[in-house]
Amino acid sequence: MIKPDIEKIYKILKELPGTSVKVEFEDEVGETLSTPYYIYLKSEFLDGQLGYREDLEANSLIGNQEGDWQENWFVIDYDEEIGGDPLFIDIANEN
């Protein structure tokens, strides 16, 4: 992980309104659902990447095949109700 990337992410996280955010999405029948997501603190951020960017032995899980984890993706939080599904940001996408 490159330090400037982490600093860019910390800046984004700092602008969020706290350590919890509600995310709304539509299910398969068009019903709107709302799920609370826990946003990682700066001290938790690197551990939050385990299982996505790297495994427990620090082996990279980043790949070039469709469906592989990408170098510019970073997990920023996880859902608190459904089972820990992560949300991640793509730092290559300025939006």
N, C-alpha and C positions, 0 to 999 in steps of 0.2 A: 504494500500500500504506500502510496506516495504522500508525503507530509502535506504538500499544498492542497491535495484533494481532501484530506481530513480537515484542514483549516476551512476550506470552502463549505464543507458539510456542517461544521460547528457553527459557522456564521448563519446558515439556513436554519438550523435547529434553535439557535438563540432567538430568532425572530418569531418562533412559535409561542403561543400563549400558555405555556405550562408543560407539565409532563403527561397530560392526557388530552386526547382530541377525539371527537365523535366523527366517524366516517360514515357517510350515507351512500348506499348503492342499491341497485335494483336486483332482485332475485330473478330466477328463470321465468316466473309468471308475471313479472312487472311490478311486484310489490316493493316499496321502498323500505329498506332495513337500515338500522343505525347501530353501529358497533363501536364501543370505546377502544381506542388504541393507546398503549403506553409508549411514550416517546422516550428513547434512551437518554439518560444523562450523559454528559461528556465522559465521566468515569466508567460508564457501562458500554460505551459505543463499540470499542474494539472487541469485547467479548460477544457483543450482539452479532458480529460477522461470522462467528463460528457456525459451521454447517452450511454456509452459503458461499463465502469467499474462500474459506479454508476449512480443513477438518481438524480434529483435536490434536493431531500431530503436526499441525502447521503446514500441511500439504495443500497446495493451491487446488481449488475446485473450479477455477476459471477456465473456460474453454472457448473454442471457435465454432462449434457445431450449433445448429438450431436447438434451442432449449437449454443450452449451457448458460451458466452464470457468466456475466460479462464483466470485464475489467472496470467499467465505469459505473457499476451498480453497487449501492451501499444500503444495507438495511438500517432504517432509522427508528423503527418501532414494531410492535406486535400487538395483535388483538388480544383483549383481556377476557373475552367471553367464548369465542368460537374454538379456541384451541391453540393460540399462539401463532397464527398465520402472520407472516411479516409484511410490512410495507417497505418498499425500497425506493430510492431516488436514483435517477440516471444523471450523473453530473455532466454528461456530454450534452444533455438537453437543457438549454438555458431557461426554458419555460417551466 
